């Protein structure tokens, strides 16, 4: 293969509110962290271990405005984009580096309120009854509404 590929797909929870920055030309960007978890069992101790990775996410223009309007800390989201590395001069004079996910597409999966309602409903129901279905919302589910994307999981 002669080409290259730079593609990132993440499903995780927002670690903070969307922070917006507006430019003079009318454009804007939104930034927020996403946490992803890896859980495994330690073979020596038998203890369950969870490792959390944090990802810096950047969304531009209309997508950023949609994220700011509908997403809040704790919400679960799917993002797809490219990795970009950036460097700048810190206030102390040192060069700083960061890696960001520049989003090309996203889908809102659950809100924090829906997750909490589902966990409370499932814990209060007897195990032989079906669990409550998540509430349907009228929020836009994807930047690319013309394309009905089925996730493979």
C-alpha positions in Angstrom: 0.0 0.0 0.0 1.5 3.3 -1.0 -0.9 5.6 0.9 -1.1 6.5 4.6 -3.9 6.5 7.1 -4.6 8.8 10.1 -7.9 7.7 11.7 -9.1 7.6 15.3 -12.4 6.2 16.6 -13.2 6.7 20.3 -16.2 5.9 22.5 -15.9 7.5 25.9 -17.3 9.9 28.4 -16.8 13.7 28.5 -14.5 14.7 31.3 -15.6 18.3 31.2 -18.0 20.8 29.5 -17.3 21.9 25.9 -15.0 25.0 25.9 -15.7 27.2 23.0 -13.4 29.7 21.2 -14.8 32.1 18.6 -12.7 33.7 15.9 -13.1 37.1 14.1 -13.9 35.5 10.8 -17.0 33.8 12.2 -15.5 30.4 12.8 -15.2 28.6 16.1 -13.7 25.6 17.8 -14.9 23.5 20.7 -12.5 21.5 23.0 -13.3 18.8 25.5 -11.6 15.8 27.0 -12.9 12.2 26.5 -12.1 9.4 28.9 -11.8 5.8 27.7 -11.4 2.8 30.0 -9.6 -0.5 29.8 -10.6 -3.1 32.4 -8.8 -6.4 33.0 -8.2 -8.9 35.9 -4.8 -9.0 37.4 -3.7 -12.7 37.2 -1.6 -12.5 40.4 -4.1 -10.9 42.7 -7.4 -11.7 40.9 -8.3 -8.0 41.3 -10.1 -6.1 38.6 -8.0 -3.2 37.3 -9.3 -0.2 35.3 -7.0 2.1 33.4 -8.3 5.4 32.1 -6.8 7.2 29.1 -7.7 10.9 28.5 -8.0 12.3 24.9 -8.0 16.0 23.9 -10.8 16.5 21.4 -11.2 19.4 19.0 -14.4 20.1 17.0 -14.8 22.9 14.5 -17.6 25.3 13.4 -21.1 24.0 13.3 -20.1 20.7 14.9 -18.6 22.6 17.8 -21.8 24.6 18.3 -23.9 21.4 18.3 -21.6 19.8 20.8 -21.7 22.8 23.1 -25.5 22.8 22.9 -26.2 19.1 23.6 -23.1 17.6 25.4 -22.2 17.9 29.0 -19.8 16.4 31.4 -20.4 12.6 31.8 -22.2 12.1 28.5 -21.1 9.1 26.3 -20.1 10.0 22.8 -18.6 8.4 19.7 -16.0 10.6 17.8 -14.1 9.9 14.6 -11.3 12.0 13.3 -7.6 12.4 12.8 -4.6 12.7 15.3 -2.8 16.1 15.1 0.3 17.1 17.1 0.7 20.7 18.2 3.5 22.6 19.9 3.7 26.0 21.5 5.8 28.1 23.8 4.7 28.0 27.5 4.7 31.0 29.8 7.8 29.7 31.4 9.6 29.6 28.1 9.5 25.8 27.6 8.2 24.2 24.5 5.0 22.3 25.1 3.5 19.5 23.0 0.0 18.0 22.8 -1.8 15.4 20.7 -5.4 16.1 19.8 -8.2 14.3 18.0 -9.6 16.6 15.3 -13.2 15.4 14.9 -14.7 14.7 11.4 -17.8 13.0 12.6 -19.5 12.3 16.0 -22.6 10.6 17.4 -24.2 11.2 20.8 -24.7 7.8 22.5 -26.2 8.6 26.0 -26.5 11.5 28.2 -25.4 11.4 31.9 -29.1 11.8 32.9 -30.1 8.8 30.7 -27.3 6.6 32.1 -28.2 7.5 35.7 -31.9 6.8 35.1 -31.2 3.4 33.5 -28.9 2.3 36.3 -31.4 3.3 38.9 -34.3 1.6 37.0 -32.4 -1.6 36.5 -31.2 -1.8 40.1 -34.7 -1.3 41.4 -36.4 -3.9 39.2 -36.5 -7.7 40.0 -34.1 -9.6 37.7 -36.9 -11.5 36.0 -38.4 -8.4 34.5 -37.0 -6.6 31.4 -34.9 -3.6 31.9 -36.2 -0.1 31.1 -35.3 1.1 27.6 -33.3 4.4 27.3 -35.4 7.5 26.7 -35.5 8.6 23.1 -34.5 12.3 22.6 -35.0 14.8 19.8 -31.3 15.7 19.8 -29.4 15.5 16.6 -27.5 12.2 16.7 -24.8 12.9 14.1 -23.1 15.7 12.2 -23.6 13.6 9.0 -27.4 13.2 9.1 -27.6 12.3 5.5 -25.5 9.2 6.2 -27.1 6.5 8.4 -24.0 5.1 10.1 -24.3 1.6 11.8 -21.6 1.1 14.3 -20.2 -2.5 14.2 -20.8 -3.1 17.9 
